[in-house]
Structure formats: structure tokens, C-alpha cells
């Protein structure tokens, strides 16, 4: 198959990671993979396994990027593309028009977020052959736009090597030593883009309660603020300073290798206000790191223990649950072990790629 993946995302996040993993595995399986990216993207280096001639630079600035559509159509004709797969909402219409303009090209889109699509998409995207939902909750949202028979649930999957416990203690010790974290200090970590929706402010407020019972606790916030002014990052760092917890906090930018962080952490926290799936939660699960999460749709689909889920936007409940697991190490370790089993049984990368590849094949057989 000759497949064109489209993403106009500038920065690297969960949806872009999904696309990179999918492209890599499809390439390994012998398919010809092409990618359309915005010229100013910050993550193309992660696609270095693709030939440069397989990459199209196109600026899709909004849902009506018709000039970009013409460029995509020419690329499709030149490379004899069989199928287009779009991953970002503003790319859907451009991909839809391109599929209409090209001959015998199938159109697939993946919805990576919980936000509802616009009502006009119901008519503008009538030529979509398949809409992939990364979770059941996303599938419910897609039901408002597409016929049931066009919606396919293919959960995200990750490379389960992240859960390899080889030398875990050594890796954890190195991480703590590198960042001057005492070996016996409770370590609570969170990972994700720095923005209000991800709940890092709630994480800081919860930490302020946790240190009242565990004054030696350390907290790691890993992630980048991709906004232009970096306002949210400054805001939550100022909050930590005002609360007098600077010595308890470690700030890290985006991590290409999150294994040391998860190996060293006693608890992973997902304080998000909304998650369609929760790749960071799944990473922690695969590594055997206990997880405390807010009751987002994504967390509820992944987590197997309601005792580890707290209400959204409730820092006090979050703090209480973190403190409870710190005070009950046997329960904490048991949770981590059970979450790891779930991750390995249900959410491997191979299963995700199998589902996507099979869907492509069925569409092209029509």
C-alpha cells in the first residue's frame, strides 16, 4: 500500500507520537509511507526513517486550506497514493477535498481528542471512508458526525519495551542521583504538555497538601509549554515559589527517554481535566509505575482500579489519594504490577498497527 499521512501539528504530542509509531511500523511491514507536514514543524527528525522525497511540506492554516489541497493532490498523483490518513482537525477538510479530486483514493481520519467536531463536518466529510477513534469515548463523539458503520475503535498502542524492568533499580538510582533526589524520598511525577487542560496547577496544589504529611516528598513536572509566551509555565512555577516548595520540585522539559523518570517514580499522577486516551498514563502502566489519575474518559478506560481515580479539578482529593498510596506501599506496588499486566495484554503497538493496517486493506479491497 502507498499511504499518505497528514499532520499540520507544529509541536510534538500524543497524536504526533501515534503518527510516528504508525509510520515506522507500516514501513517495517513493507508499505510505502508518505507524510505531509507543516514547514515549521518541530518534530520531523522523528521521521528520519523516511526518504526525504516521501515528505511533503504544506501549510494547512485552517479547515479551508484549499491552496494546500491542490499541492496535496499533485503529490498524490505523482506518487500514486492509495489512501490518505489525516490526524489533525484542521487537516480533515483539505484531506477530504484532496481525496475527492484524486481518483480511487480512500480517506481515513483519526480523532485523537475529546473535543466535539463541528456540525458542518457531517456534510463536508461525507466522503470519509473510515473514522478511527482512539477510545470508546472518542467513538461516542464521532457517532454525532459519521454513520456507525464508518467508525472504528482502534485504541492507541505503545512500544512495550518501555516496561522492560532490566536494571530498573540501577536506572532509578542514576536518575535520583543526577537530580539530587534522596534515595528514600517519595517521588511523585507527572508528564505532559504544560497547559491548563493537563492539570499541572492542580498537581502543584495537591503537592502542597501532600508535603504536610510527607515533607521530604519530591515532585517532578516534565513537559514543555508550547505556547508563544510560556505564560502557564511561569504561572505554575510562581505558584510553587509562593507556596514555598521550590526545594521539593524538579522541572524537566520534554523527555525522549522517559524510562528513568518512571523507574525512579513512586507514583505517576495524571491530573488532566480531559483525556481522550492518556498515552502518558499508558507509559506509566507499561513501566509498572503506580498511577493516580483524575476521572477523565481516557483514564477510566485504561485504569483497572477505581480506588486510584479521583474527581477532576479536585486537588484535595488528588492529594488525599497520593498520600494514601505513599502510606500503603504494598497497595502501591500491587497497583503497579496489575497496571503493567493490563498494558501488556491490551495496549501493545503491534495491536494498534494491526488494526489500522487491516482497516486500510479492507477499504482498498472495496
Protein Blocks (a to p, Z undefined) as FASTA:
>chain_A
ZZddddfbfbdcfklmmmmmmmmmmmmnopacdddddfkbcklmmmmmpcfklpccdddf
bfklmklmmmmmmmmmmnopabdcdfbfklmmmmmmmmmmpghiacddddfbfbdcdfkl
mmmmmmpmbdcdfbfklmmmmmmmmcfklpccddddddfklmpcghklmmmmmmmmmnop
afklccdddeddddfklommmmmmmmmmmmmmmmmbccddedddfbfnlmmmmmmmmmmm
mnopmmmpccddddfblklmmmmpmbdcdfbfbdfkopmlmmmmmnopacdddfdfklmm
mpmcfklpccehilklmmmmmmmmmmmmmlmmmmmmmmmmmmmmmmcfklmmmmmmmmmm
mmmmZZ
